[in-house]
Amino acid sequence: MALTIGQLAKAAAVNTDSIRFCERQGLLPEPPRTPAGYRQYGDDAVRRVQFMKRAQSLGFTLAEIGVLLGLRVKRGAACRAVVTEAETAIKRIDGKIRELRRMRAALNELATACRDRRALPGCPMLDALEGKA
């Protein structure tokens, strides 16, 4: 059964811009078109978009998702390659967590400085953001 882009988007719970983006990135093969130019997706497109959506929710980048999709197509692909991609994603996520903790600590420090200087005319947080601190 052929699906239009709107039907695919609805079935995969994404918007049509996401479908077009995936096509432009090469993550979703460009489907055949009707003589009127309408895209005609197969049933596998729904599974592929849902796969990408789940992988993205786990923290995989688009490039990593592309690799995973390639491994998915190769039914005999070794799990080792999938583990390698997962470990790469874990390292990137750990780095983001460290950066977020650093940002949180800096904001806590600035918030504390603002609370301690309530009666003064300047705000240490705004001054820091303006580069005055």
Salt bridges, closest charged atoms under 4 A:
ASP17 OD1 - ARG20 NH1 3.35
GLU23 OE2 - ARG39 NE 3.16
GLU30 OE2 - ARG33 NE 3.94
ASP44 OD1 - ARG47 NH2 3.52
ASP44 OD1 - ARG72 NH2 3.65
GLU64 OE2 - ARG92 NH1 2.83
GLU99 OE2 - ARG102 NH2 2.63
GLU130 OE1 - LYS132 NZ 2.94
